Amino acid sequence: MQNTARDIAMDHAADDIAGARAALARIDFFRSERPENVKISRLGGLTNSVFKVDCNGDAYVLRLAGEGTSDYIDRTFEAVALRETARLTVSPEVIHCDPATGVVVTAWVQAMPMTTPLFRSNPGAARRAGEVLRQLHSSDAKFDFQFDLFGMIDEYLAVLAKQPTQLPQGLTGMLALAEELRQLLARRPAKLVACHCDLLPDNFLDTGARMYLVDWEFSGMNDPLWDLGDAVVECGLAPAQERELIASYFGGDPRPADLGRIAIYKAMCDLLWTLWGLIQHANGNPADDFRAYAAKRFARAQAVVRDRDFARLRAAIDSP
């Protein structure tokens, strides 16, 4: 008898749970537990597999690394970030972390993963996001990796140079501007601090009283204002929420030079992922329409640099 799509999905789900149970059996924390005392449910995950584990009245999150992710994620760096941020209570308590396998178990936090609509509709959400970023950036945490925005842009351009793909109109001019901005920021280097660097909305967990941050795969030492610009872009914050996040982070009005750096990083964030999207399109990645994805992000980057305030804010960075 031919399997239906529902049958196949159920088989995959059963395999996922079996894999999660096998992973738990290799962890000292769970090894002595009777199987009937451990309930596992799939939470999701695109590149990784994530599960909720209920055991003896307590709950945990189990993360199994996706196949092939070790090719572009250094799990040793991630492990440092996980333990450092858990120490700060910026992220949940770490129960188990094995860089060799990518298996991570953290305590369960009773909180809501954020979305763009939730950021816009939940009172105080942007404020709480600013507070947790300030807590991270003002801490003594040290990560073993340094996030290099312009180095990544160079790497993506080198890949695209070897691939036959149509580049968006105006990209040459944007890349020339990016080089100017690289030199500007090099003249006024920021103190590097521990940063998340990949602030998609669902990497914020909101309890209603505070935020936690999760998913430290791309974290590193970086200009802290990258995280603010990145959060504004990736979380789709409306202007009012952007102002709320920034005011919360600085505890008041920021300097024009700080706003200039945030504006630059908003544009460069979208430029970076424009190039990434073009690579996915050239590689024939079937997961999404990456041509449309790249076009959307590039249009947004152009809108930032064409804004009438961009030149003024950019100039403020070079002011004494």
Buried (B, 14 or more C-beta within 10 A) or exposed (E): EEEEEEEEEEEEEEEBBEBBBEBBEEBEEBEEBEEEEBEBEBEEBEEBBBBBBBBEEEEBBBBBBBEEEBEEBBBEBBBBBBBBBBBBEBBBBBBBBBBEEBBBBBBBBEBBBBBBEBBBEBEBBBBBBBBBBBBBBEBEBEBBBEBEBBEBBBEBBEBBEEEEEEBBEEBEEBBEBBEEBBEBBEEEEEEBBBBBBBBBBBBBBBEEEBBBBBBBBBBBBBBBBBBBBBBBBBBEBBEEBBEBBBBBBBEEEBEBBBBBBBBBBBBBBBBBBBBBBBBBBBEEEEEEBBBEBBBBBBEBBBEBBEBEEBEEBBEBBEEE
